[in-house]
Amino acid sequence: AQTVTQSQPEMSVQEAETVTLSCTYDTSENNYYLFWYKQPPSRQMILVIRQEAYKQQNATENRFSVNFQKAAKSFSLKISDSQLGDTAMYFCAFMKTRFSFNKFYFGSGTKLNVKP
Amino acid sequence: KAGVTQTPRYLIKTRGQQVTLSCSPISGHRSVSWYQQTPGQGLQFLFEYFSETQRNKGNFPGRFSGRQFSNSRSEMNVSTLELGDSALYLCASSSRGTTDTQYFGPGTRLTVL
């Protein structure tokens, strides 16, 4: 069975600093996708970043980057120059793909508070 | 472009009733996915529809069903409601499927009394 673990229920960071959110997953699949989603308070969930397992290069989206360690089954999210608008729940998600039958598995989330 | 819309935004039902939730995807998007979000279980994938066909399915009982229409609008139905079905139900659309960027709607908050 696939599981996704986010071991940090809540984190705080000062504005302009860097923070790293951790995520580990367990799978026997070789082809899969990993995602980080952001859910701001009372707002809609949005995709932050996506990583394909077959790509060795870590994905980057502006201030957001990941450290993808396939052998260790680790997928951490680094947020640089944190902004107040980054305050949100962050969910790590794993999706296995097989013959286009995709299934999503989410972690329990990390609540990030960016302090002024 | 208009975003993903979900109706109704809030719903209160009693045990044993059934409920239908609606999702209108972004224009041009053919994939619609449904998720259940609860404090206890977190986010769970329900199913995905693509071009009127259910393409992927999570681990939910048969009481949860859905469909997609030719205009890509999707409905989710839950029959014989249980207290544990109280949740935020999120819908997401994408142009090709779950590996693409998914755009989420605001959700429907269902309360089962």
Boltz contact constraints between the chains, C-beta under 6 A:
constraints:
  - contact:
      token1: [A, 33]
      token2: [B, 99]
      max_distance: 6.0
  - contact:
      token1: [A, 44]
      token2: [B, 104]
      max_distance: 6.0
  - contact:
      token1: [A, 44]
      token2: [B, 106]
      max_distance: 6.0
  - contact:
      token1: [A, 45]
      token2: [B, 104]
      max_distance: 6.0
  - contact:
      token1: [A, 47]
      token2: [B, 101]
      max_distance: 6.0
  - contact:
      token1: [A, 91]
      token2: [B, 43]
      max_distance: 6.0
  - contact:
      token1: [A, 101]
      token2: [B, 56]
      max_distance: 6.0
  - contact:
      token1: [A, 102]
      token2: [B, 56]
      max_distance: 6.0
  - contact:
      token1: [A, 102]
      token2: [B, 98]
      max_distance: 6.0
  - contact:
      token1: [A, 104]
      token2: [B, 45]
      max_distance: 6.0
  - contact:
      token1: [A, 106]
      token2: [B, 42]
      max_distance: 6.0
  - contact:
      token1: [A, 106]
      token2: [B, 43]
      max_distance: 6.0
  - contact:
      token1: [A, 108]
      token2: [B, 42]
      max_distance: 6.0
